[in-house]
Amino acid sequence: MLFNSYEFIFFFLPITFGIYFWLNKKRLTQASKAWMVFASLFFYSWWNIIYLPLILGSILFNFSVGSAISRIYSTPTTIKKGIPPKTILAVGIISNILLLGYFKYMDFFITNANTLAGTHWDLMHIVLPLGISFFTFTQIAYLVDAYRGEVKEMDYLNYTLFVTFFPHLLAGPILHHKEMMPQFDALRNKVINHKNLSAGVFLFSIGLFKKVVIADTFAQWANAGFETTQALNFFEAWATSLSYTFQLYFDFSGYTDMALAVALMFNIKLPINFNSPYKALNIQDFWRRWHITLSRFLRDYIYIPLGGNRTGEFRTYANLFTVFLIGGLWHGASWMFVIWGAMHGIAIVLHRAWQQMGKKMNTFLAWFITFNFINITWIFFRAKDWTQANNVISGMIGKHEITLPNFLAHKLLFLSNFGISFGGFLSNINGDILTLVIIILGLGGVLVFKNSMQLTKQFKPTLYFQLWTSLALVYGILSLTKISEFLYFNF
């Protein structure tokens, strides 16, 4: 079920909200948790109920493994007698990776095996279950936390609620058990908090507007551009890359806003996942602002276990590169994601080397280099193959042609002597001058204005905020004219 749908906004959310707090009002707290689990599983099953047993099986398996680890540590005398907790942890992690690998990477493996070995194995055409990357990473983090002794209670209903809580289930944020369960158990969170409710509606309206108005507007030009990469001229190529850069930002940050907003309505505070990433002045700063919970997971459960920066400079560089390579592959079964991850890995290594030399850079130049690096690498993230990415890059550096609008011909006709033509300069992406205006406004919006988290902190139920909330919410709802999935549902 999509956050940006009539079914969610007018039926699922109000019904789930009403019954949850009614049960809590009757002091049926266990029933309220069970209701939330049921509602979350219904939410997950909306697309395809066939994968309901998959997530339930995953939850049962990981809870059992985590319980076994915690039981051993709660009775230290059993450590010497039974299976070592490290072995149990390894089995749990490997099992999760194998599950994710089967659904997400099996066809990718078969394709590459056929290419390298000349075999002719048939593809399995496995449909990727929604949210599998997110609920798998969430549960791997849970197992490691249990091994570290950071899981304080073991209750199956609580654990199922932690994994399935619908605001974060399909596309994050990636959560930790210890930061969530105290919130569900807190008595003050079991009654309607009108401040949280109004702030949640405010944040949800921002996220909905980002998705259905801004992101989906950029999507039409980005999609058209990547479908016609061979024909893109200079301005079309730049418009295509920038449109995708802003589509991805407003799409994913819009989803995150709505996820945090819905959770806040239930008095649950999810971790912040975005903090104005396009304001970043270097690649490290970018990854501290973009998809923050994924960066946290990669740092805590891959980079640090690999040795982090404690094993010498060369190993530190190798660890950083490996983490970003894995992060790229996590996004999807494609060599383009691997290339994208490798590019970011190289960039983070170069940035660290630059820091080690004590070098500094002009603030604007640092932002300009960082933003354009991000914009260019998103091309590889979006492209289906190397040829498509290369076509867009070639267009951006003027290898195809440079076309200016017709209305400039009478003043700049002399430029035709230098290979510049005049005509429909954005026709291949179905754009016009308005496209450039909106791209400029998009850039200004992410650089100048406060982000949604900052605005929510300042939120007060005044007439001013109520007016803007109403306008954004109504305009967003009126724009729900077509089904438009969130981009990160594909990852």
Secondary structure, DSSP 8 states (H G I E B T S, - for coil): --SSSHHIIIIIHHHHHHHHHHHHHTT-HHHHHHHHHHHHHHHHHTT-GGGHHHHHHHHHHHHHHHHHHHHHHHSGGGTTTS--HHHHHHHHHHHHHHHHHHHHHHHHHHHHHHHHH------------TTHHHHHHHHHHHHHHHHTT------HHHHHHHHH-HHHHTT-----HHHHHHHHH-GGGGS--HHHHHHHHHHHHHHHHIIIIIIHHHHHHHHHHHHSGGG--HHHHHHHHHHHHHHHHHHHHHHHHHHHHHHHHTT-------S-GGG-SSHHHHHTTSSHHHHHHHIIIIITTTTTTSS-HHHHHHHHHHHHHHHHHHT-SSHHHHHHHHHHHHHHHHHHHHHHTT----HHHHHHHHHHHHHHHHHHHH-SSHHHHHHHHHHHTTSS-EEEEGGGHHHHGGGGGGTEEEE-TTGGGT--HHHHHHHHHHHHHHHHS--HHHHHHT---SHHHHHHHHHHHHHHHHT--S----GGGG-
